[in-house]
Amino acid sequence: FPGGKYRYEKVFTLTEEQCSGKKLFLHFECVYRNCVITVNGKEVCRHRYGYTCFDADISDAVRPGGNTVIVDVDNSLEPNCRWYSGSGIFRDVTLVVKDEDYISRFQVRTVSVDPPVIHVDAKTAKDSPLTIRVMDSDTILAEGAPGEIPVPGAGLWSEEDPRLYTVKAVSEHDERSIRFGIRTLRWN
């Protein structure tokens, strides 16, 4: 299928409360590909890859009242992969409004499976304290600060028994969570 160049334009209104002392992002679930995001004539983000979600920080470009966002997409070099991926914005776009001290980084990875230990990399935009909670449904399995956290009694994720847990990062102004499994992968 032929690719092409696309332009999306949206006018939206923000209140004074939404703009004052807040961080605003447009969360794009997927745009295929090579896109440039402009808000009120100011370029705020570029994203080349077409298969990942990304956030465009629009905080410094918006104002109370009317705002215009333009998304330019260039997929004119089709064919550019092994299968037809579509073109343009093909998943949801969401306006996210956060306090200025939002959780800016949040990742979890398995350190050890015997005993079960995870590493949580999390921080806020202004380096405020965070509490990390590892949960199995409503039960708290472990709690502490970002870094290595032992998870006593946690089961391993496998294809036959896909055990999933939730890790929450909680600050004074924000809360985020990730579903994860404790596992190792090995190639030989």
C-alpha positions as CSV (number, residue, x, y, z in Angstrom):
1,F,0.0,0.0,0.0
2,P,1.3,3.5,-0.7
3,G,2.5,5.6,2.2
4,G,2.3,9.4,2.3
5,K,2.5,12.6,4.3
6,Y,-0.4,13.4,6.6
7,R,-1.3,16.4,8.7
8,Y,-3.7,16.3,11.7
9,E,-4.9,19.5,13.3
10,K,-6.9,19.8,16.5
11,V,-8.1,23.0,18.4
12,F,-8.6,22.5,22.1
13,T,-9.3,24.8,25.1
14,L,-7.5,24.8,28.4
15,T,-8.5,26.6,31.6
16,E,-6.2,28.8,33.7
17,E,-6.2,26.1,36.4
18,Q,-5.0,23.4,33.9
19,C,-2.1,25.6,32.7
20,S,-0.9,27.2,36.0
21,G,1.8,25.2,37.8
22,K,1.0,22.0,35.9
23,K,2.9,19.8,33.4
24,L,0.9,18.9,30.3
25,F,1.6,16.1,27.9
26,L,0.0,14.6,24.8
27,H,0.4,10.8,25.1
28,F,0.4,9.2,21.7
29,E,-0.2,5.5,21.7
30,C,1.2,5.1,18.2
31,V,2.0,7.3,15.2
32,Y,3.4,5.6,12.1
33,R,6.0,7.3,11.6
34,N,8.4,10.2,11.4
35,C,6.1,12.7,13.2
36,V,6.6,16.3,14.3
37,I,4.3,17.7,17.0
38,T,3.7,21.5,17.0
39,V,1.6,23.4,19.5
40,N,0.6,27.0,18.8
41,G,3.4,27.2,16.2
42,K,6.1,25.9,18.5
43,E,7.7,22.5,17.8
44,V,7.5,20.4,21.0
45,C,8.4,16.9,19.9
46,R,9.7,14.6,17.1
47,H,9.3,10.9,17.1
48,R,10.7,8.7,14.3
49,Y,9.8,5.2,15.3
50,G,6.2,4.0,14.5
51,Y,5.6,1.2,17.0
52,T,6.1,2.8,20.4
53,C,4.0,5.1,22.5
54,F,5.5,8.5,23.5
55,D,4.8,11.7,25.4
56,A,5.1,15.2,24.0
57,D,5.6,17.8,26.7
58,I,3.4,20.7,25.7
59,S,3.7,22.6,29.0
60,D,5.7,25.6,27.6
61,A,3.6,25.9,24.4
62,V,0.0,26.0,25.7
63,R,-1.9,28.9,27.2
64,P,-5.3,29.4,28.8
65,G,-8.0,29.5,26.1
66,G,-7.7,28.1,22.6
67,N,-4.7,26.1,21.5
68,T,-3.9,24.4,18.2
69,V,-1.9,21.1,17.9
70,I,-0.6,20.0,14.6
71,V,0.8,16.5,14.0
72,D,2.8,16.1,10.7
73,V,3.5,12.5,9.8
74,D,5.8,11.4,7.0
75,N,5.5,7.8,5.8
76,S,6.3,8.5,2.2
77,L,9.2,6.0,2.1
78,E,6.8,3.0,2.0
79,P,7.6,0.1,1.7
80,N,9.8,0.5,4.8
81,C,9.2,-2.7,6.7
82,R,8.3,-6.4,6.1
83,W,4.6,-5.9,6.5
84,Y,2.1,-3.1,6.0
85,S,2.0,-1.2,9.3
86,G,-0.6,1.4,8.4
87,S,0.2,5.2,8.3
88,G,-0.5,8.2,10.5
89,I,-2.1,8.3,13.9
90,F,-3.6,4.8,14.4
91,R,-4.1,4.7,18.2
92,D,-5.5,7.0,20.9
93,V,-4.1,10.4,21.8
94,T,-4.7,11.6,25.4
95,L,-4.1,14.9,27.2
96,V,-2.4,14.2,30.5
97,V,-2.3,17.0,33.2
98,K,0.1,16.4,36.1
99,D,1.4,18.4,39.0
100,E,4.9,19.9,38.3
101,D,6.4,17.3,40.7
102,Y,5.1,14.3,38.7
103,I,6.8,10.9,38.6
104,S,9.1,11.4,35.6
105,R,10.8,7.9,35.5
106,F,9.4,4.5,36.5
107,Q,10.8,1.1,35.5
108,V,11.0,-2.3,37.0
109,R,13.3,-5.2,36.2
110,T,14.1,-8.6,37.7
111,V,17.5,-8.8,39.5
112,S,17.2,-12.3,40.9
113,V,14.7,-15.2,40.9
114,D,16.1,-17.2,43.8
115,P,15.5,-15.3,46.0
116,P,13.0,-13.0,44.1
117,V,14.5,-9.5,43.9
118,I,13.4,-6.6,41.7
119,H,15.0,-3.3,41.0
120,V,12.7,-0.3,40.8
121,D,14.1,2.8,39.0
122,A,11.8,5.7,39.9
123,K,12.1,9.5,40.5
124,T,10.0,12.6,40.5
125,A,10.7,15.7,38.4
126,K,11.8,17.5,41.6
127,D,13.5,14.6,43.4
128,S,10.8,14.3,46.0
129,P,10.6,11.2,48.2
130,L,8.9,8.1,46.8
131,T,7.4,5.0,48.4
132,I,7.5,1.8,46.4
133,R,4.9,-0.9,47.0
134,V,4.9,-4.4,45.5
135,M,1.4,-5.9,45.5
136,D,-0.3,-9.1,44.8
137,S,-3.9,-8.0,44.3
138,D,-4.6,-6.0,47.4
139,T,-1.8,-7.6,49.5
140,I,1.4,-5.6,50.0
141,L,4.3,-8.1,49.6
142,A,7.1,-5.5,50.0
143,E,7.6,-1.8,50.5
144,G,10.5,0.6,50.5
145,A,12.4,3.2,48.5
146,P,13.4,3.0,44.9
147,G,16.3,0.5,44.3
148,E,16.6,-3.2,44.9
149,I,13.6,-4.7,46.7
150,P,13.3,-8.4,47.8
151,V,9.8,-9.9,47.2
152,P,9.6,-12.8,49.6
153,G,7.4,-15.7,48.5
154,A,6.8,-14.3,45.0
155,G,6.1,-16.9,42.3
156,L,7.9,-16.8,39.0
157,W,6.2,-15.8,35.7
158,S,6.0,-18.6,33.2
159,E,4.0,-19.5,30.2
160,E,2.1,-22.1,32.2
161,D,1.6,-19.9,35.3
162,P,1.7,-16.3,34.3
163,R,2.1,-14.8,37.8
164,L,1.8,-11.0,37.6
165,Y,2.3,-8.5,40.4
166,T,1.9,-4.7,40.6
167,V,4.5,-2.3,41.6
168,K,3.3,1.2,42.7
169,A,5.4,4.4,43.0
170,V,3.7,6.9,45.3
171,S,4.7,10.5,45.9
172,E,2.9,13.4,47.5
173,H,1.5,14.5,44.2
174,D,1.4,11.5,41.9
175,E,1.0,7.7,41.7
176,R,1.9,5.3,39.0
177,S,1.8,1.5,38.7
178,I,3.3,-1.2,36.4
179,R,2.2,-4.8,36.1
180,F,5.2,-7.2,35.9
181,G,6.3,-10.7,36.3
182,I,9.5,-12.0,37.9
183,R,11.4,-14.1,35.3
184,T,14.6,-14.7,33.5
185,L,15.2,-15.3,29.8
186,R,18.1,-17.3,28.5
187,W,19.4,-17.9,25.0
188,N,22.2,-20.4,24.3
